[in-house]
Amino acid sequence: MTTSVALPSPTRPWGAGRLAPYPAVIRRPHATVTIDPTTQLGVFRDRVGQVVERGKHATSSGTETSTTTNSDSRNDQGHDQDSTQD
């Protein structure tokens, strides 16, 4: 006597309906990236070895402090934020 086990029917993965073709390919002007040992920054070079200028990028930093204004059983909390960018 053999026992038959019903296998679940295959279902389409839920994310398959969200798939779309990749957008058009964009050629970047650089071919390689190396690290400058002095500045520790990336140096982008084109296919013939010339440096490609990648533009300037700013740096930023920020801080956040938490404040408590009530020390009984029901704390009233807030916070401050600041940031600087150059």
FILUMDO-272486 format. One record per residue (C-alpha): residue number from 1; residue in three letters; chain; x, y, z. Coordinates in nm, 3 decimals. Example, Ala and Ser with C-alpha at 12.3 -4.5 7.8 and 13.67 -1.06 7.14 Angstrom:
site num:1; residu:ALA; chaine:A; X:1.230; Y:-0.450; Z:0.780
site num:2; residu:SER; chaine:A; X:1.367; Y:-0.106; Z:0.714
//
This chain:
site num:1; residu:MET; chaine:A; X:0.000; Y:0.000; Z:0.000
site num:2; residu:THR; chaine:A; X:0.140; Y:0.342; Z:-0.096
site num:3; residu:THR; chaine:A; X:0.048; Y:0.673; Z:0.058
site num:4; residu:SER; chaine:A; X:0.003; Y:0.974; Z:-0.166
site num:5; residu:VAL; chaine:A; X:0.112; Y:1.312; Z:-0.029
site num:6; residu:ALA; chaine:A; X:-0.031; Y:1.621; Z:-0.193
site num:7; residu:LEU; chaine:A; X:0.245; Y:1.868; Z:-0.280
site num:8; residu:PRO; chaine:A; X:0.169; Y:2.240; Z:-0.267
site num:9; residu:SER; chaine:A; X:0.117; Y:2.398; Z:-0.605
site num:10; residu:PRO; chaine:A; X:0.397; Y:2.633; Z:-0.715
site num:11; residu:THR; chaine:A; X:0.321; Y:3.001; Z:-0.659
site num:12; residu:ARG; chaine:A; X:0.472; Y:3.307; Z:-0.817
site num:13; residu:PRO; chaine:A; X:0.711; Y:3.493; Z:-0.580
site num:14; residu:TRP; chaine:A; X:0.547; Y:3.805; Z:-0.438
site num:15; residu:GLY; chaine:A; X:0.823; Y:4.037; Z:-0.567
site num:16; residu:ALA; chaine:A; X:0.808; Y:3.917; Z:-0.927
site num:17; residu:GLY; chaine:A; X:0.531; Y:4.163; Z:-1.009
site num:18; residu:ARG; chaine:A; X:0.756; Y:4.451; Z:-0.901
site num:19; residu:LEU; chaine:A; X:1.042; Y:4.367; Z:-1.136
site num:20; residu:ALA; chaine:A; X:1.120; Y:4.605; Z:-1.420
site num:21; residu:PRO; chaine:A; X:1.391; Y:4.621; Z:-1.686
site num:22; residu:TYR; chaine:A; X:1.712; Y:4.798; Z:-1.595
site num:23; residu:PRO; chaine:A; X:1.731; Y:5.159; Z:-1.714
site num:24; residu:ALA; chaine:A; X:1.955; Y:5.250; Z:-2.004
site num:25; residu:VAL; chaine:A; X:2.327; Y:5.201; Z:-1.945
site num:26; residu:ILE; chaine:A; X:2.521; Y:5.519; Z:-1.867
site num:27; residu:ARG; chaine:A; X:2.890; Y:5.526; Z:-1.955
site num:28; residu:ARG; chaine:A; X:3.099; Y:5.685; Z:-1.683
site num:29; residu:PRO; chaine:A; X:3.401; Y:5.895; Z:-1.782
site num:30; residu:HIS; chaine:A; X:3.640; Y:5.702; Z:-1.559
site num:31; residu:ALA; chaine:A; X:3.787; Y:5.358; Z:-1.608
site num:32; residu:THR; chaine:A; X:3.976; Y:5.302; Z:-1.282
site num:33; residu:VAL; chaine:A; X:3.982; Y:5.437; Z:-0.927
site num:34; residu:THR; chaine:A; X:4.290; Y:5.429; Z:-0.704
site num:35; residu:ILE; chaine:A; X:4.363; Y:5.576; Z:-0.360
site num:36; residu:ASP; chaine:A; X:4.607; Y:5.864; Z:-0.332
site num:37; residu:PRO; chaine:A; X:4.844; Y:5.761; Z:-0.047
site num:38; residu:THR; chaine:A; X:4.889; Y:6.123; Z:0.071
site num:39; residu:THR; chaine:A; X:4.528; Y:6.244; Z:0.077
site num:40; residu:GLN; chaine:A; X:4.353; Y:5.902; Z:0.111
site num:41; residu:LEU; chaine:A; X:4.106; Y:6.018; Z:-0.156
site num:42; residu:GLY; chaine:A; X:3.998; Y:5.834; Z:-0.467
site num:43; residu:VAL; chaine:A; X:4.172; Y:5.927; Z:-0.793
site num:44; residu:PHE; chaine:A; X:3.957; Y:5.860; Z:-1.101
site num:45; residu:ARG; chaine:A; X:4.139; Y:5.795; Z:-1.431
site num:46; residu:ASP; chaine:A; X:4.002; Y:5.758; Z:-1.781
site num:47; residu:ARG; chaine:A; X:4.091; Y:5.481; Z:-2.028
site num:48; residu:VAL; chaine:A; X:4.419; Y:5.650; Z:-2.129
site num:49; residu:GLY; chaine:A; X:4.533; Y:5.719; Z:-1.770
site num:50; residu:GLN; chaine:A; X:4.441; Y:6.087; Z:-1.744
site num:51; residu:VAL; chaine:A; X:4.289; Y:6.206; Z:-1.415
site num:52; residu:VAL; chaine:A; X:3.916; Y:6.278; Z:-1.439
site num:53; residu:GLU; chaine:A; X:3.791; Y:6.560; Z:-1.215
site num:54; residu:ARG; chaine:A; X:3.499; Y:6.436; Z:-1.008
site num:55; residu:GLY; chaine:A; X:3.393; Y:6.769; Z:-0.860
site num:56; residu:LYS; chaine:A; X:3.403; Y:6.894; Z:-0.505
site num:57; residu:HIS; chaine:A; X:3.219; Y:6.726; Z:-0.220
site num:58; residu:ALA; chaine:A; X:3.135; Y:6.892; Z:0.109
site num:59; residu:THR; chaine:A; X:3.174; Y:6.743; Z:0.451
site num:60; residu:SER; chaine:A; X:2.927; Y:6.772; Z:0.736
site num:61; residu:SER; chaine:A; X:2.890; Y:6.679; Z:1.100
site num:62; residu:GLY; chaine:A; X:2.608; Y:6.687; Z:1.348
site num:63; residu:THR; chaine:A; X:2.527; Y:6.637; Z:1.714
site num:64; residu:GLU; chaine:A; X:2.210; Y:6.546; Z:1.900
site num:65; residu:THR; chaine:A; X:2.149; Y:6.578; Z:2.273
site num:66; residu:SER; chaine:A; X:1.863; Y:6.432; Z:2.474
site num:67; residu:THR; chaine:A; X:1.700; Y:6.637; Z:2.749
site num:68; residu:THR; chaine:A; X:1.481; Y:6.530; Z:3.040
site num:69; residu:THR; chaine:A; X:1.279; Y:6.804; Z:3.210
site num:70; residu:ASN; chaine:A; X:1.086; Y:6.601; Z:3.465
site num:71; residu:SER; chaine:A; X:1.243; Y:6.358; Z:3.713
site num:72; residu:ASP; chaine:A; X:0.925; Y:6.196; Z:3.847
site num:73; residu:SER; chaine:A; X:0.775; Y:5.878; Z:3.707
site num:74; residu:ARG; chaine:A; X:0.651; Y:6.043; Z:3.387
site num:75; residu:ASN; chaine:A; X:0.949; Y:6.180; Z:3.198
site num:76; residu:ASP; chaine:A; X:0.904; Y:6.471; Z:2.964
site num:77; residu:GLN; chaine:A; X:1.177; Y:6.431; Z:2.705
site num:78; residu:GLY; chaine:A; X:1.300; Y:6.637; Z:2.413
site num:79; residu:HIS; chaine:A; X:1.614; Y:6.672; Z:2.207
site num:80; residu:ASP; chaine:A; X:1.829; Y:6.929; Z:2.029
site num:81; residu:GLN; chaine:A; X:2.000; Y:6.886; Z:1.694
site num:82; residu:ASP; chaine:A; X:2.260; Y:7.092; Z:1.513
site num:83; residu:SER; chaine:A; X:2.474; Y:7.042; Z:1.206
site num:84; residu:THR; chaine:A; X:2.756; Y:7.214; Z:1.023
site num:85; residu:GLN; chaine:A; X:2.849; Y:7.184; Z:0.659
site num:86; residu:ASP; chaine:A; X:3.134; Y:7.328; Z:0.457
//
